[in-house]
């Protein structure tokens, strides 16, 4: 069975204090739900390693904005540091996207694409996808969907035609204008 993940990341114990907002957007560039999770205080920073790079993706004052595009098989999380600089984009390949109790979710199909501000593209968790197929957690159609979507997005990224990344800062500003809807939430 694939994992269902939620945009508010309420299960994440690393976050001591958070602010959360979400917004439905219907424009030519994007139709779907945007979420913004401000990591006000965390128990400890989270660093990830990619080959020769070590990148902090979670710390006090960081923000994660997530796009849930309707009718697509991916979700994008843009991670901002405390200085509002993008540290990475993280694309989850999904079987489906929806909402439950007004909170957006995605059914994770294991494959992920990371894009660094330098333009470097990293495909991740191919082994998890293979294991999921071998262990009958997913069927062949889901497996093929994951690879087809990852290959399609990677091709668009290499051709600089995956336009949604270009709207990250604009969409974050739009969400921040909705901050009157943000609640302080203690984890």
N, C-alpha and C positions, 0 to 999 in steps of 0.2 A: 504494500500500500504506500502511495506517495504521501509526503508530508504537506499538510495545509499550514501555511504561514500567514500571519496577520500583520497588516500595515502599522498598527499601533505598538507592536512588539511588547505587549503587556506581560509576556512570560519571561522577559529578559531581566534577570536578577542583577546584572551588572549595573543597571541604571538605578541610582538612588533617588534622583529627582529628575523629572522630565516635564516638558511642555509638548503638547500635541495639538495639531490642527489638521483638518482635511477640507478639501474643496473640490467640487465637481467643475470641470472645465470643458467647454464645448467650443473649440475653435478649429480653424482650417488645419492648424499644425497638430492639434492633440484633442482627443475626446476621451475622457475618462476621469478617474479620481486621482488627485494629488494629495499626498500626505507629507507633513513636516513634523519630524520628531526632534525637538531640541534636547540635547543631553546636558541638562543643567549641571548634574553631579553624577559621577560614576564611581564605582568601587575601585577601579584601577583602569589605566589605559589598555587598549587592545592594539597590538601591532601585528601586521601580517607581513610575510616574507614572500617575495616573488624573485626567484633566481638571486641576483645580487642586490636586490632592493629590500629595504625594511621600511614599511609605511605605517604610521599611526592612523587608525580609522575611527577610534573611539577615545575620547577624553572629555574632561569638563569643558563645556562650551561648544562642543561639536554639534553639527546638525546633519540629519539624514532626511533627504527629501526623496519620496518614492512616487514614480509614475505607474499607474495601473491603467494601461490603454485598453479601452473596450474593443473586443473582437480580435485581440492579438494574443500570441502565445509567449509573451515576455513581460517582465516588469523591470524597471530601471530604478536603482537606488543611487542617488548622487550624494556623496559624502563630502561635507564641508568641514574644514577645521575651524578653530575659534576665531580666526582672522577672516572667515568667510571665503576662503580659497578652496577650490575643489581639490580633494586629495585623490579621488578615484570615482569612476562610474562602475557600477556592478549590475550586470544584466543577468537576471534569473530567467532561464528558459522554463516556461510553465505549460502545464496541460490545460489549465483553465484559470480564469480570474473571476471573482465575484464579490459580493458583500454579505455579511452576516451581522445582524444587529447594527447595521449601518457602518460597520468596520470592513474595509476592503481586505481581501485575502487572495493568495495565489497558491495553486497546487504545484509544488516544486518538482520539475523534471530533472533535477540533479545537475545538468550542464549549466555552467556559468561562464560569462564573458566579462573580463575586467578590462577597463580602458583607463590608462594612466594619463594625466595631463600632457605628458610628452607625446601622446599618440600611440604608445605601445599597447598592443592588444594581446591579452592572455586568455587562452581557453583553459578552463579548470573543471576538474571533477569528472573527466571522461571515465575514469575507473569506477566511480560510483554509479554512473549510468549503466556500464557493462554489468556490474554486480546486481543492479536492480533487475535487469533483464534476466540474468542467469538464475536469480532467486525468485523469479515470477512476481516481483513487486510491481512490474509494469509489463505490458504486452508489447508485441513487435510494432504495432501501430504507434504506441506512445514513444517507443524507442526511436522510430523513424521520424516522428514529429520533432523530437528533441534535436536530432542531428540536422534535419532540414532547416529548422528555425535558426539554429546556431550558425549553420553555414550561410544562410541568407543574410543574417545580421552581420556576420564577419565580412562578407563580401561588400555589403553596403558601407561598413566602417572603413574598409580599405580604400574604397572609392570616394570617401568623404561624403556619402549620400545618406547617412543615418542622421537625419535632420534633428531629431528630438534632443540630442545632446546639446545642440546649440541654444536650446531654450532653457537650460538648467537654471541659470541665474535669473532670467526673466520670470520663470514660473515660481522660483523661490520668493522673489519680491512680491508676486501676486499673493502667495500664501501668507507672507508676513503682514500684508495689509488686512488679512482676516484674523489677526492676532486677538481681536476681541472675542473670538470663539475658542481661543486656546485656554485650556485649563491647566492649572498646576496639579500635577499628579505625583503623589509619593508612591514609589514602587512597592 
